[in-house]
Amino acid sequence: MHKRMPLSLSFPVPLLLLLLFSGLCPTLSAIVVSIKSVTTIAKTDDNFVCATMDWWPPDKCNYGICPWGNSSILNLDLNNPILVNALKAFGSLRIRIGGSLQDQVSYKVGDSVHACPDFKINKRGLFGFTKGCLPMQRWDELNKLFKSTGSIITFGLNALAGRSKSNSSGNLYEGQWDPTNARDFIKYTLSKNYTIESWELGNELSGSGVSASVEAVQYGKDMIVLKNVINDLYGQSKQHPKLLAPGGFFDEKWFADMLQTSGPGVIDAATHHIYNLGPGNDKDLIRKIQDPYYLDQVAQTFNDALITVGEFGPWSSPWIGESGGAYNSGGKSVSNAFVDGFWYLDQLGMASAYNHKVYCRQALIGGNYCLLDTTTFVPNPDFYRFVPQNLFDCFALAPTDGTGSSSHNKRRLALPSCIRSLLQQEGKIRRITVFFSRTILHAAIDLFLQSGVTLLLINLSNSTAFDVVVTSDLNLYPPRSAGFSFTSANEQGQHGEREEYHLTAQGGDLRSSEMLLNGKLLKLTPSFEIPPMEPSIASAGAPLRIAPLSIAFVRFKDFKAPACAGN
């Protein structure tokens, strides 16, 4: 029989901390976390969290299911009150407009475009569709919604304009990019005083591409062309937008060559996509989401992207331009269910840990990975976990203090200041990810934190509850195993009150699209507003119990973290 011993962890400077517990042994349930509140290693964009809007028409299908409905940029009901209220709840949600059909879109403006067709199924077309078009009337309607809800817009431009498919090299497209239609579209956008925070060129054309590809050196030259277009049209405008590229899957050499060719001052962010859970019809999808070892595999991609951008484009920064977990529209009754939050929140932590400034979730609406139900617009669980503002404004990572260590504790991924630890004690794995925030707005929770610390804790175990005690290195060091007691830990920990937001699946069903907050079902108000979310209150020094298969946001109001004080 195992003796019940505490697992003592030490981290530097959190204002928001994420812990993933994956325990199988019910006798090992005491966790002591000592927060080192002086050191930081990264800072994200003020609008770190982002959602995408896609071009897919209703007849986009995967695995015999057509989950997109009327959710396209071209046919979405922009006046739906739930949609409007959901966007307003964020205050300033970053939205990335783009997707697979992006490089087949023309803009009905200027002399270069005459017809404006809808997308139609065509097996010979890219992704099985013909070319499509964005009418300016629809663009006006979209911008009305964006302005009324305070949304921050990234728009993905067609990068295949002017190119032709190679006769000798697979899906390679050759030739220079033709900026004519894009220039007319940007000029129209400026004439209407629409604010576009950033323009992105192309979707999934990097490396070997998905259905099409462009060579890196040519892409870099095209980025210079787009930069000149933007400089010419915007001039000295105070609204001068960022320039993003390439919006594709990471390929180290391709990204390096593209950044070197475009050179300093052209690309502001190198955007890459991640779908690390595999296809949406994978029968092991839920197992992957609950497996910390599997979730950790993609850390190398984050790390490689960070290093490559730092070495070949230090004037820019890495962003996740699109990530939906499972590709091909996501997993039915998985990507829109409670269980998906285990993957999603871990991805937010990982992206922050590897200094990615923005993370765009696929999709706001449409597909199986939708934050808002495609048919009813009712929020799915990940919407309520979709923390929009300053979630990871200031954060840092560190290894454990050496207690309960194994070979996994010392594993480093290239950057000495950025560490993700797989903690193992008596054969039971604990995976720890840490990130921090100065302020937080959790959808309708309205947690505007002017000071203090918010912890995000995820328990992946289906049988073990964890008691977590938080201490600060500004007081005393965390207690060692010998003579441990929660009383002694609390004496070294926080004082005052804390606010707890415990999230669980309705009926304990991980596939449920309904979620409970502190035991109460989250649902829209009769006027279609996002519901108020009230915390439970506890003494800051009391043991913090995290139930099996649950997620908890915990706010310590009086926690002092000097490293983030000036951010």
N, C-alpha and C positions, 0 to 999 in steps of 0.2 A: 504493500500500500504506500502511495506517495505521500510525503509530508507536504502540507500546504505552505508554500513559500511565495513571497512577493517577487515580482519581476520589476526591477528598478531601472528606469530609463531616464536619460538626460539629453535635453535638446536645447539649442540656443534660440533665442529671441522669437517666440511666437506671439503674434497677435491672433493668429488662427491656426489651430493645430488639428491635424487629421491623423487618427490612429486606426489601422485596420487590424482587428483581432481575428485570428483563425485558429481557434483552440478546439481540441477534441477531448481534453482531459478535464473533467469537472472539478478536480481537486486543485487546479492551478488557475486561480481567478483573481489574485490580488496584483494590481498594477500601480506602481508609483512613478509618476512622471515629473521630473525636475526640469523646469524651463529656464534655459540660459537666455536672459532677456537683454543682452547687450550686443550680440553679434548678428548681422544680417548678411546674406549672400546674394540676394536678388530682389528686384522690384518689377511688378507687372504693370501693364497699361492700366490707366484708371478705369477703362471699360474692358476688362479682361474677358468676361464671359459674353458670348455672342451666339446668335442662332442664325440658321440659314433659311432662305426662301429659294425654292427650286423652280425649274422650268417644266418639269414632267407633266404631260397631259394625262387625262383620265385613263387612257388605254395603255399606260405603262404598267406592265405586269411582270412578276417574278414568281416562279414556282406555282403557277396557276392561280395566283391571287393578284388583284389590281388595287393596291392600297393607296393610290394617290388621289383619286376622286377629283374634286374641284379645288385643289390646293395650290395650283400653279400661280406663278407670278402673273400669268395672263388671265386666269379665271377665278381666283380667290375672291370670296365675298368680303370686300374691304369695309363694309358697313356693319358686319356682324358685331353686336355689342360685346360678346365674350372676347372676340379678338381685340377689339379696341380697348376694353378694360384690362385685358391681360398685358398688353403692351404698356399701357399707362402705369400699371402696377410697378414696372421696373424704373420708371422715371426717364432713363436714357439707355435703352437696350441697343447694343450693336447688332445690326443685321447685315449679313453677307448675302447679296443677291448673285446667284450663280448656280453652277451644277453641270452635269454631263452634257446637256444640250446647249450650253452657253456659246460654244464655238460654232454653232449653226444659226445664231440669232443675228438678224439685221435690225436696224433701227429706222423706222419710217420717218426720215427727216433728210433734207438735202436732195441733191440731184442724182445721187448715185443709186438710190433705191426707189423703184417704181411700184412693184407689187408688195403686198404685206400678207403673206400666207400664214395659216395656222400650221402647227406641227401635225403631221399625219404619219401613220405607220408605213414604213418602206424598208424592207429587209436589206436593201442595198445601201441604205443611208447609215451614217454614224449612229450607233446605239439603236439601229432599227427604225429611225425616223427621218423624215424630210427636214429641210430647213424651215425655220420659223421666223417670226417678226414681232417686234415690240412697237405698237402704235403709240404716238405721242400723247393721244388722249388717255391711254392707259397709264403712261408714265406720269401724267399730271395727276391722275387719281391716286396712284401709289404715293406720290410725294405729299399729297394732302393728308394721307394717313400717317406718313412718317413725321410730318411737321406737327400734327395734332397730338401725337403720342411721344414726341421727343426722341424718336429713334435716331441712331447714328448709323449711317449707311456706307457700306463697302459695295461697289458695283463691279462685277466681273465682265470684262469686255471680250468680244470675239477675237481670238488670236489666230484663227485660220483664214481670216479675210485676205484674199490675194494669193493664197498658196494653192498648190495642187499636189495631189498624191503622187508619190514616187512610183515609177513603173518597175523599179528594181529592188526596193527595200521595204518590204512589209507594210507597216502602217505609217511610215515616215511621210511627212508633208514637207515639200521643198518650196523655196522662193522666199522673198521678203514679205513681211506683213504690210498690208495696205491699210493705212490709218484713215482713209477718206471718210468712211461712214462713222467711225468712232469719233473723229474730229467734229463732224456735224452734230453728232449726238451730244458730245460734251459742250459744244457751243450752245446748243438749244437749252441744255440743263442750266448753264450759266445765265442765259437770257431770262430764264424764269426764276432766277434767284434760288434755285434748289441747292441745298447743301449736301455735297457728297464728301464724306470724310476721307475716303480713299478709293482709288481706282486700281483694279487688279486685271492683269492680262492673262487670259487663258485658263483652262481647267483640265488638269491631269494629262498634260502633254509632255511632262518631264520624263527623263530616262527613256524607257521603252514605251511609255505612254499606256493608255488603256485601250482606246480604239484608234487613237492617232497620236503622233509624236512629232516634235520639232527638235532639231539639233541645238545643243546648248549655246554654241557660239552665235548662231543666227538669232536665237532667242535673246541673247544679251544685246545684240545690235538693235533688235526691235524694241527693247526696253528704252534704249537711248532715243529712238524715234518718238516713242510715247511720251517720254520725259520732255522732249522738246515741244511736243504738241501741248502738253499741260502748261509748260512755262509760257508759251506764246499766248494761250487763251486766258490763263489766270493772271498773267503779268505780276503785278505787285499786290494782288488781292490778299486780304488777311485770311481768306478761306482757302489758301493754297493747300491742295489735298496731298495725302501720302500716295506713293506708288508701290504696289505690291506685285509679287510674282514668285513662283510660277503657278501656284495653286495646284500642285501635283504631288505624287508620291516621291519620297526622298530617295535620291540617287546621289551618292557623295560626289562622284566625278562630275556628273551633269550640273549639279548645283554650284560646284566650285568653278567650273568653266563659265557658267552663265554669269556668276557674280564678278569674276575677273574680267570678262568681256565688257559688261555694262559699266563697271568701274565705280569709283566713289561718287556719292551724291545723286545716284539715280534711283536705286531700289531702297525703299525705307524699311521693308519687311519681306523676308523670304518665307512664303507660305507653303506649308506642306500638309498633306492629308494622311489620316491614320484610320484604318479599319482593322484593328488587331484581333477582333473576335472571329474573323472568318465569315463564311457565307451565312445569310439569314436563315437558311434551312438546316443548319448544323444541329443535329440532335443533342450535341454536347454543349450547346450554347450556355445553358444555365450553369453547368459544371465549370466551364471556363470562367464565367463571371465570378464564381465563388472560390476560385483557386488562386491564391496570392502568388504562387510561383508562375502560373500562366500570365497573370496580369503584369507581372514584373518583366516579362520578356521584351516588351516593347520599349523598355527604358533605354536600351541601347540605341534605338532610332532617335529618341529625343536627344540623347547625349551626342550622337554623331552629328545631328543637325546643328546643335549648339556649337560644337567645335568647328564644323565646316564654315558656318556663317561668321564665327569669330575670327577665323583665319583668313578667309577669302573675301568677306564683306563686312568688316567690323563697323562700318557706318550704318549697317542695318541690324535687324534683330529677327529671330525666328518666331513665327506665328503658326498655330494650327488653324488652317483655313477651312477645314471641314473634317469632322469626325462623327461617325454615327455608331461606332462599335462594330456592328455586323453589316457587311455590304449587301448589295442587291435589295435595298429598301428596308433592311433590318429584319429582325426575327419576330414573327407573329406571336403575340401574347407573351413576348419577352422584352423586346426593345421598348415597348410602351408600358411595361409593368413595373411593379415595385422593385423587383430584383435588379433591373437595369441600373438603379442608382448606385449599387456597389461598384460597377465598372465606371460609371460616369464621374462620380465624385473622386474616385482614385485617379482617373485621367486628369482631372483638374489639378489635383495635388502634384502629379507627375510633371505635367506641363509647367507648373510653377517652379518645381524643383530644378528643372532644366532651363530656367530663365526664358521660357516662351512668353511673350508679352500678351498674346490674345489666344483664346480658345473658342472656335466656332462649332457649335453643336448642330449636327444634321438631324432633324430639321425642326423649325418652328412649328410647321404643320405639313402633313403629307408623309406617306410611307408608314412603315410600322414603328419607326423610331421617332414619331412626332411628339412634341411637347404638348400640343393641343390636338385633341382627337380630330381626325380629318373630316368626319361627318358632323359631329355635334359641337366641335370646338371646345368641349369640356377639357380642362387641364388633366393631363396624365401625371403620375407621381413625380417624374423628373422635373416637371414645371415648378412644383413647390420646393424642389431642391435646387432650383436654378438660380443661384445667388448672383445677381447681376452687377452690383456696383462695389468696386474696391475690395473684392473678396480676398484677393491675394496681394494687396497693395504693398505689404512689407513682409518678407518671410525669410526663413533660414532653415538649414538642416544640419544635423550633426549625428555622429554615431552614438551608441550607448556609452555609459561610463565604464563599461568593462564587466559589469556583473552579469552572471548568467550567460556569458559569451560562448560562441562557438566559432567555427571557421567562417560562418556566414556573416558574423558581426563585422569582420574586417574587410569585407568585399567593397572595393571602391570602383567607381566608373569614371575614370579619366580625370575629372575635375576634383581636386582634393577638398574643395570647400562644399561640394555637393554630393551627398551620400544618401543612398537608400539602403536601409538595413533589413536583412532577413534575420530576425532574432529567434534563436532556438534554445530552449531549456528543457532538459529531460525529454528530448525528442518531440516536443510540441512547438509548432512554428507560430511565431508572432511576426507579422509584417508591419512595419512602422513607416508611415509617410508623414512628413511635417510641413505645414505651411501656415502662414500667418497673415493677419489683416489689420489695418488701422481702423477701417470702418466697414460696416457690412449692412447690406439691405437684402433681406431674404424674401423676395417677392413681397407678399402682403404682411410678412412678419414685422416689417418696418423696424429693423434693428439698426438704427443709426448710432453706431458706437463711437463716441468721441474719445473714449479711453477704455482700458481694460483689454481682456483677452477673450476670444471666442474659440472654443474647441469644437472640432467636428470629429466625432468618433463613430466608427463603423465596426460592428461585430459580425463577422462572417460565420462564426460558430453556430451550429444548429442546436447545441445543447448546453453551452457554457455561458453564464452571465459573468461579467467582469466588474469588479469593484476598482474604480480608478481614483487615485489621490493625486492632486496636483500641487507641487511645491515650486518655489522660485529660488534661483541661485542668489537672489538679492537678500535672501534670509539665511538659510542653512543648507548644507548639502543633503541630498535625499538619504533616508535611512538605509543601512545595509541589511542583509538578510538576518543577521544575528540580532535577536531581541526586537525584531520588527513588531510594530503594532500600528493600527490605523490611528490610534490616539496620538502617538508620537509623531506620525507623519502629518496629521492635521495641525499640530502645534507649529510645524514648520511651513505650513501651507498658507492658503488665502483666508482672508477674513471678510466679514460682511455677507451679502447674499449673492446667489447666482441664479440665473434664469436657465431653465432646461426645456428643450424642444425635442421630445423623443418621437421618432417616426417609425411606424410599424405597418406591415401589410394588413389589409382588411382580412380578418379571419385567419391570419397566419399564412395565407396563400401568397407565395412569392410571385405568382403570375397574375395577381390581382392588379387591376388598374385603379383601385381605390386605396387610399392611404389614411392612416390614423395619426393624429397629432395628440400626444399625451392621452391616447385612448379614445379620442373623439374624431369621428369621420370628417375629413376635409371635403367640403362641397360648396358650390357656388351659392351666393345669396339669391333670394327671389328676384332681385334686380340684376342678376348676372354679374355681380361684382365678385372679385376674389375674396374669399372669406377672411375675417380677422383671425389672427393666430396668436393665441395667448400662451405664455409660458407657465410652467409650474415653478414655484419658488422654493429654494432650499438654502441652507447655510453653506457658504462657500467652502468651509472646511470639512463638511460631512462627506463620507464615502459616496462616490458617484457610481451608481449601478447601471451598467449597459446590458440590456436584455439580449438574448440570442437573436440573430438575424434582424438587427435593428440598427438605426442610424440616429445619432443624437447631436444637436447643436447645443452647446453649453456656454453661456456667457458669464464670465467673471468680471463684474463691473469695476472692481478696484485694483485689478492686477496692473502692475507697473512694468512697462517694457520700454526702456530708454532708447533702444535701437530704432524704434518706429516713431518716436515722439516728434521728430522733425519732418516726417513724410506726409 
